[in-house]
Amino acid sequence: MFELSQLRCFTTVATELNFRRAAERLNMTQPPLSRQIQLLEHQLGVELFTRSTRSVALTAAGRAFFVEAQNLLERAQQAALSARRFADGDIGSVNIAFVGSAVYEFLPKVIAEARLKQPQVKIDLSEMNTYQQHEALRARRIDLGIARAPLLDSGYLTECLVREPFVLATPATHRLANAAQVRVQDLDGEPFLMYSHAAYPPFNELLTGMLRSAQVTPQYVQWLGSSLTILALVNAGMGVALVPRCATSVVFKNVVFRDIDLGGGVQSELHLIWRESNDNPAFAMLLEAIKGAARDGWGGEES
């Protein structure tokens, strides 16, 4: 099979129709150039040029091969460029999974800023709960997770991007919607919408544990898998709920958000999680862009 160097020799001679000028362009002497053309013709089994002492011309087969040879050289050049850009992280694809509440404010901002820095990197997004993200990382189905809890297994890295308080979401007609101050004890006996353990174990364990410690027993009416669903039911008057402060950006006509002191350490967290051995150059670049955008957009972690 012919080599790319032979194609370059051929296309240069075909362009110049003069072996001397072609050899000069290729920084070589005429005899080696002639041998390359002869070898190429032998490998193809056709004559590519008609030669005389005064002129060189392409044969019909040579004219047809010239078009294909140019295409092959262009594709080879593009392949080499793509390989270099992929190695530099300028192109490629990255699979990111996220918890639903990350969409409210965090994800749109950081993805938009990251794409400005790496416009040729394809970002594939999948909504998954924290447990599903952990499993997807172990199975190498995703490059990066945006989850509510870190993955503490060996070989994985994590960085807490956001810490923020929970707020109380109440129907607009509820007695706590206009109370001067809201305390945890005010939730005792109240119809309450809680994150399910199956879909949202970090929030379920954190909030139910806090309520038990405070000796507060709400009336749990639903166990749900997302902040959006919880707020929709609060809007319908089915109960009150504790949701991350970022959820206040979701507007429902009949939902009021109130600050509430839940005690130290009871905060909503958002973590980046990824495999330490991830060798995708585009991922490495995008990870730094996301971390930078998060720092710029959120001003670091909140206490």
C-alpha positions in Angstrom: 0.0 0.0 0.0 1.2 3.5 -0.8 2.4 5.9 1.9 1.4 9.5 2.6 4.9 10.7 1.5 4.3 9.1 -1.9 1.0 11.0 -2.2 2.8 14.3 -1.4 5.4 13.6 -4.1 2.7 12.7 -6.6 0.4 15.7 -5.9 3.4 18.1 -6.0 4.6 16.8 -9.4 1.0 16.8 -10.6 0.7 20.4 -9.6 4.0 21.6 -11.0 4.1 19.2 -14.0 7.9 19.5 -13.7 10.1 17.2 -11.7 12.8 19.8 -11.0 10.4 22.3 -9.5 8.5 19.6 -7.6 11.8 18.4 -6.1 12.7 21.9 -5.0 9.3 22.3 -3.3 9.8 19.1 -1.5 13.4 19.9 -0.5 14.8 16.8 -2.2 16.7 15.9 -5.4 15.1 14.6 -8.6 16.3 11.0 -8.5 14.6 10.1 -5.2 11.4 11.9 -6.3 11.3 9.9 -9.6 11.8 6.7 -7.6 8.9 7.5 -5.4 6.6 8.2 -8.4 7.7 5.0 -10.1 7.1 3.0 -6.9 3.6 4.5 -6.6 2.8 3.6 -10.2 4.0 0.1 -9.6 1.9 -0.3 -6.5 -1.2 1.1 -8.2 -0.6 -0.8 -11.4 -1.2 2.2 -13.6 0.8 5.0 -15.2 0.1 8.4 -13.6 2.3 10.5 -15.9 3.4 10.6 -19.6 6.9 11.8 -19.7 9.1 13.2 -22.4 12.4 15.1 -22.4 10.5 18.3 -22.5 7.2 17.8 -20.8 5.3 15.9 -18.1 1.5 15.4 -18.3 -1.1 13.5 -16.2 -2.7 10.5 -17.7 -6.4 9.9 -17.4 -5.7 7.6 -14.5 -3.4 10.3 -13.0 -6.1 12.9 -13.2 -8.6 10.7 -11.4 -6.0 9.8 -8.8 -5.0 13.4 -8.2 -8.4 14.3 -6.9 -8.5 11.3 -4.5 -4.9 11.9 -3.4 -5.6 15.5 -2.4 -8.6 14.3 -0.4 -6.6 11.7 1.4 -3.9 14.2 2.3 -6.4 16.7 3.6 -8.1 14.1 5.7 -4.8 13.0 7.1 -3.9 16.5 8.0 -7.3 17.0 9.6 -6.9 13.7 11.5 -3.5 14.9 12.9 -5.0 18.3 13.9 -7.9 16.6 15.6 -5.6 14.3 17.5 -3.5 17.3 18.7 -6.7 19.3 19.7 -8.1 16.2 21.5 -4.9 15.8 23.4 -5.0 19.5 24.4 -8.6 19.2 25.5 -10.0 21.6 22.9 -12.3 19.1 21.3 -14.0 15.9 22.5 -17.0 15.0 24.6 -17.8 14.9 28.3 -20.6 13.1 30.1 -22.0 15.0 33.1 -24.7 13.8 35.5 -26.5 16.1 37.9 -29.1 16.1 40.6 -32.3 17.9 39.5 -32.0 20.8 41.9 -28.6 21.7 40.4 -30.6 23.0 37.3 -32.2 25.8 39.2 -29.2 28.1 39.3 -25.8 26.3 39.4 -25.8 24.1 36.3 -27.0 26.6 33.7 -24.5 29.2 34.8 -21.4 27.0 35.0 -22.1 25.1 31.8 -22.7 28.3 29.9 -19.4 29.7 31.1 -17.5 26.4 30.5 -18.8 26.2 26.9 -17.6 29.7 26.2 -14.1 28.5 27.1 -14.4 25.2 25.3 -17.0 25.7 22.5 -15.9 22.6 20.6 -16.3 20.2 23.5 -19.6 18.3 23.4 -21.3 18.2 26.8 -23.8 15.4 27.3 -26.1 15.9 30.4 -28.0 13.3 32.3 -30.3 13.8 35.3 -29.5 11.2 38.0 -29.9 11.1 41.8 -26.7 10.9 43.9 -26.8 7.1 44.2 -27.2 6.7 40.5 -24.3 9.0 39.8 -22.1 7.0 42.1 -23.0 3.8 40.2 -22.5 5.5 36.8 -19.0 6.7 37.8 -18.1 3.2 38.9 -19.3 1.8 35.6 -17.5 4.6 33.7 -20.7 5.8 32.1 -20.1 9.4 33.1 -17.1 11.6 33.5 -18.4 13.9 36.1 -21.2 13.9 38.7 -22.8 16.9 40.4 -24.2 15.2 43.4 -25.5 15.8 46.9 -22.9 13.6 48.6 -19.3 12.7 47.8 -18.1 9.3 46.6 -15.7 8.2 49.2 -14.4 5.1 47.5 -10.7 4.8 46.7 -9.8 6.1 43.3 -12.4 8.9 43.2 -12.1 12.6 43.9 -14.6 15.1 45.2 -14.9 18.9 45.7 -17.7 20.6 47.5 -18.8 23.5 45.4 -21.8 24.9 47.2 -23.0 24.9 50.8 -26.2 26.7 51.5 -29.0 26.6 54.1 -32.4 25.0 53.9 -35.4 27.2 53.8 -39.0 26.4 54.7 -41.5 26.3 51.9 -45.1 26.9 53.0 -48.4 27.5 51.2 -49.2 31.2 51.1 -52.2 30.7 53.3 -50.3 28.7 56.0 -50.0 30.1 59.5 -46.1 30.1 59.2 -46.1 32.1 55.9 -46.5 35.3 57.9 -45.1 34.4 61.3 -42.6 36.8 62.8 -40.1 34.0 63.2 -40.0 30.3 62.2 -38.4 27.7 64.5 -37.9 24.0 64.0 -40.4 23.3 66.8 -43.1 25.0 64.7 -42.9 22.0 62.4 -44.2 19.6 65.0 -47.4 17.9 63.9 -47.4 19.8 60.6 -48.3 18.1 57.3 -44.8 17.6 55.8 -43.4 16.8 52.4 -40.1 14.9 52.7 -37.4 13.7 50.3 -37.6 9.9 49.9 -34.7 7.8 51.1 -34.6 5.9 47.8 -34.3 8.9 45.6 -32.6 11.5 47.8 -30.8 9.7 50.7 -28.5 12.6 51.7 -31.4 15.0 52.3 -33.6 12.3 53.8 -31.0 11.3 56.3 -29.9 14.8 57.1 -33.4 16.3 57.6 -35.1 13.3 59.4 -32.1 13.1 61.7 -32.2 16.8 62.5 -36.0 16.6 63.3 -35.5 13.6 65.6 -32.7 15.3 67.4 -34.9 18.3 67.9 -37.7 16.0 69.1 -40.0 17.3 66.4 -42.4 14.9 64.7 -44.1 16.3 61.6 -46.9 14.5 59.9 -45.2 13.0 56.9 -47.8 13.0 54.0 -45.5 12.3 51.0 -42.0 11.0 50.4 -40.8 12.5 47.1 -37.8 12.4 44.8 -37.2 16.1 43.7 -37.4 19.6 45.0 -39.6 20.6 42.0 -42.2 17.9 42.9 -42.2 18.9 46.5 -42.7 22.6 45.7 -45.6 21.7 43.4 -47.3 19.9 46.2 -46.6 22.8 48.6 -48.2 25.0 46.0 -51.2 22.8 46.1 -51.5 23.2 49.9 -50.6 19.6 50.8 -48.0 20.6 53.4 -44.8 22.4 54.2 -41.2 21.3 53.3 -37.6 22.1 53.8 -35.7 22.7 50.5 -32.3 24.1 49.6 -32.2 27.8 49.2 -31.4 27.5 45.5 -35.0 26.2 45.1 -36.3 29.6 45.8 -35.6 30.5 42.2 -38.5 28.3 41.2 -41.6 30.5 41.3 -44.9 29.1 42.4 -47.8 31.4 42.9 -48.9 30.0 46.3 -45.5 29.1 47.8 -43.7 31.3 50.4 -40.1 30.7 51.5 -39.1 31.5 55.1 -35.7 31.4 56.8 -35.4 28.8 59.5 -32.5 28.0 61.9 -31.9 24.2 61.7 -28.8 24.2 63.7 -25.1 23.9 62.8 -24.2 21.5 60.0 -27.7 21.2 58.6 -26.9 22.5 55.1 -27.5 21.5 51.5 -24.3 20.6 49.7 -23.4 20.2 46.1 -20.3 18.1 45.2 -18.3 17.5 42.1 -17.3 13.8 41.9 -15.0 12.2 39.4 -12.6 9.3 38.8 -9.0 10.0 39.7 -7.9 8.0 36.7 -10.0 9.8 34.1 -7.7 10.4 31.1 -10.1 12.3 28.9 -8.2 15.6 28.1 -11.5 17.4 27.4 -12.8 16.4 30.8 -9.7 17.8 32.6 -10.1 21.1 30.9 -13.9 21.3 31.4 -13.5 20.3 35.1 -11.3 23.3 35.7 -13.7 25.6 33.8 -16.6 24.4 35.9 -14.7 24.8 39.1 -13.6 28.3 38.1 -17.1 29.3 37.0 -18.5 28.0 40.3 -16.0 30.0 42.3 -16.8 33.1 40.3 -20.5 32.7 40.3 -21.0 31.6 43.9 -18.1 33.3 45.6 -16.9 30.0 47.2 -18.6 27.9 49.8 -21.1 29.4 52.2 -21.0 28.7 55.9 
